[in-house]
């Protein structure tokens, strides 16, 4: 039994290596990944985020008004992820994997997990690490704003987003 499992595992590894060597791995951003790759990467990513974000605790979302997060959301997120009533930009629409609708991400991920994702980014997804650009306080405001997206109507987003944005602080 053990020998059979070792033999089958070896055959699988050789087959995968052969497919990669023969150029069988899709690398074009215009083409979707195979379902097997999508699910495998999604599972591995989810597990890694959950483990790394387990000890992050944040202030409750209700303590941060949405007005404090909307400017940062417009500046850093909307072009790829869109917003209620706002499509992503052509850059966001052309990315593979496509950046997720953050109203769905707010349901899937805890606040600590969203904080970790925004701060550290995700490799091979186009999601940048914002820890060099944004303070923990700014990231927490973004998390609070993203947490409201599942309940926000397009008119509410439009009203919040139409307010004048504060000047961006120069960063090193």
Backbone torsions as a table, in degrees:
resi	resn	phi	psi	omega
1	UNK	NA	-48.1	-179.3
2	UNK	-65.2	-39.7	178.3
3	UNK	-64.5	-38.9	178.8
4	UNK	-63.8	-42.2	179.2
5	UNK	-64.7	-42.2	178.0
6	UNK	-63.1	-43.0	179.0
7	UNK	-62.7	-47.0	-179.7
8	UNK	-64.4	-40.6	177.8
9	UNK	-62.4	-43.3	179.0
10	UNK	-62.7	-42.7	178.0
11	UNK	-61.7	-41.3	179.4
12	UNK	-62.8	-47.0	179.9
13	UNK	-61.5	-42.9	179.2
14	UNK	-65.0	-40.7	179.2
15	UNK	-64.5	-43.8	178.9
16	UNK	-64.2	-45.7	179.1
17	UNK	-60.5	-40.9	178.4
18	UNK	-64.0	-41.8	179.1
19	UNK	-64.4	-40.3	178.7
20	UNK	-66.2	-45.4	-179.1
21	UNK	-62.1	-34.0	-178.4
22	UNK	-82.2	3.9	179.1
23	UNK	83.2	21.6	-176.7
24	UNK	-78.8	-6.9	179.1
25	UNK	-86.2	122.8	179.9
26	UNK	-73.0	124.7	-179.5
27	UNK	-119.7	-5.5	-179.7
28	UNK	-71.7	130.0	178.4
29	UNK	-68.4	-16.8	180.0
30	UNK	-81.7	-9.2	-178.0
31	UNK	-113.9	141.2	177.9
32	UNK	-74.0	154.3	173.9
33	UNK	-68.8	160.3	175.1
34	UNK	-66.3	156.8	-179.8
35	UNK	-59.1	-39.2	179.0
36	UNK	-61.9	-45.6	179.1
37	UNK	-66.0	-44.2	179.5
38	UNK	-56.5	-49.1	-177.4
39	UNK	-68.5	-40.1	179.1
40	UNK	-63.8	-45.2	179.4
41	UNK	-67.3	-41.2	179.5
42	UNK	-61.8	-42.6	178.9
43	UNK	-64.5	-49.1	-179.0
44	UNK	-62.7	-40.4	178.7
45	UNK	-64.5	-46.9	179.6
46	UNK	-58.3	-44.7	179.5
47	UNK	-64.2	-43.6	-178.9
48	UNK	-63.1	-42.7	180.0
49	UNK	-65.3	-46.4	-179.1
50	UNK	-58.2	-44.0	-179.9
51	UNK	-65.2	-45.9	-176.4
52	UNK	-72.4	-26.6	-176.6
53	UNK	-98.1	-0.1	-172.7
54	UNK	-56.7	-32.5	-174.8
55	UNK	-101.5	8.9	178.7
56	UNK	-84.7	125.0	174.7
57	UNK	-123.5	137.1	-175.3
58	UNK	-124.2	162.6	173.9
59	UNK	-63.8	148.3	177.4
60	UNK	-58.2	144.7	-177.2
61	UNK	-56.9	-35.9	-176.0
62	UNK	-63.5	-18.6	-179.4
63	UNK	-80.6	-9.7	-178.3
64	UNK	-116.2	113.2	-179.1
65	UNK	-64.8	146.1	-178.5
66	UNK	-61.4	-26.3	179.3
67	UNK	-60.6	-27.1	-178.3
68	UNK	-77.6	-20.9	-178.3
69	UNK	-102.7	-20.4	-172.8
70	UNK	-64.9	-38.1	-179.3
71	UNK	-64.4	-44.4	178.0
72	UNK	-66.1	-38.4	178.4
73	UNK	-61.5	-44.9	178.1
74	UNK	-62.6	-40.3	-175.7
75	UNK	-72.0	-40.2	-169.2
76	UNK	-112.7	-19.3	-168.0
77	UNK	-119.7	-38.4	-167.9
78	UNK	-62.6	-32.8	-176.9
79	UNK	-62.1	-32.0	178.7
80	UNK	-97.3	-39.8	-172.4
81	UNK	-97.6	-16.1	-174.9
82	UNK	73.9	-172.3	-179.2
83	UNK	-156.7	174.0	177.4
84	UNK	-56.9	116.8	-179.0
85	UNK	80.4	4.2	-177.9
86	UNK	-126.9	121.2	176.7
87	UNK	-74.2	151.9	171.1
88	UNK	-61.0	160.3	177.5
89	UNK	-70.4	170.6	175.5
90	UNK	-55.3	-33.2	177.5
91	UNK	-62.7	-48.8	179.3
92	UNK	-62.1	-38.7	180.0
93	UNK	-69.4	-24.8	-178.5
94	UNK	-90.4	-2.7	-177.3
95	UNK	-81.5	145.4	173.5
96	UNK	-132.5	124.8	-3.0
97	UNK	-66.8	151.7	-179.3
98	UNK	-64.7	134.0	177.4
99	UNK	-58.2	136.7	-175.4
100	UNK	-72.2	156.8	170.3
101	UNK	-68.3	117.7	-173.4
102	UNK	-71.3	-15.7	173.1
103	UNK	-68.3	-31.0	175.2
104	UNK	-77.3	-36.6	178.2
105	UNK	-63.1	-34.7	-179.9
106	UNK	-67.1	-23.9	176.9
107	UNK	-84.5	-38.0	-176.9
108	UNK	-73.2	-41.0	-172.8
109	UNK	-105.9	147.6	173.5
110	UNK	-74.4	168.6	177.6
111	UNK	-60.0	-41.2	178.6
112	UNK	-63.3	-39.0	178.7
113	UNK	-68.2	-41.2	176.3
114	UNK	-62.4	-41.5	178.1
115	UNK	-58.8	-47.3	-179.2
116	UNK	-61.5	-45.0	-178.7
117	UNK	-61.6	-47.6	-179.0
118	UNK	-64.2	-43.1	-177.2
119	UNK	-67.4	-43.4	-171.6
120	UNK	-102.5	-14.2	-178.5
121	UNK	70.6	178.1	178.7
122	UNK	-134.0	121.6	179.7
123	UNK	-59.7	147.9	175.7
124	UNK	57.5	24.5	176.3
125	UNK	-123.6	-12.3	-173.5
126	UNK	88.8	-6.3	179.3
127	UNK	-79.1	111.0	-177.3
128	UNK	-75.7	159.7	171.6
129	UNK	-85.9	120.1	-177.0
130	UNK	-93.5	3.4	-175.5
131	UNK	-65.0	-22.6	177.4
132	UNK	-84.7	-15.3	-174.2
133	UNK	-109.8	-38.8	-174.9
134	UNK	-113.2	145.0	174.8
135	UNK	-76.3	165.5	176.4
136	UNK	-59.8	-35.6	178.6
137	UNK	-64.7	-42.8	178.4
138	UNK	-65.9	-39.2	178.0
139	UNK	-64.9	-40.4	178.7
140	UNK	-64.1	-36.9	175.8
141	UNK	-63.2	-40.0	176.7
142	UNK	-63.3	-43.8	178.4
143	UNK	-58.5	-45.1	179.7
144	UNK	-61.9	-41.9	179.7
145	UNK	-66.4	-45.2	178.7
146	UNK	-60.7	-36.2	178.0
147	UNK	-62.9	-22.3	178.5
148	UNK	-88.4	-17.5	-173.9
149	UNK	-56.6	-37.5	-179.2
150	UNK	-61.9	-20.4	-175.4
151	UNK	-108.6	1.2	-173.7
152	UNK	-93.4	131.4	176.1
153	UNK	-87.3	154.8	179.4
154	UNK	-52.9	-40.1	-179.6
155	UNK	-63.5	-39.6	179.3
156	UNK	-65.4	-43.6	178.1
157	UNK	-62.4	-44.9	-179.7
158	UNK	-58.0	-42.5	-179.5
159	UNK	-65.2	-45.7	179.6
160	UNK	-65.0	-43.7	-175.2
161	UNK	-73.3	-20.8	-177.8
162	UNK	-80.9	-10.9	177.4
163	UNK	-68.1	148.7	179.0
164	UNK	-58.6	137.6	179.4
165	UNK	-83.2	142.6	174.2
166	UNK	-67.3	154.5	178.9
167	UNK	-63.8	140.1	178.8
168	UNK	-74.0	135.6	179.2
169	UNK	-76.7	133.1	177.3
170	UNK	-66.8	134.8	-177.9
171	UNK	-122.9	158.3	176.7
172	UNK	-84.6	NA	NA
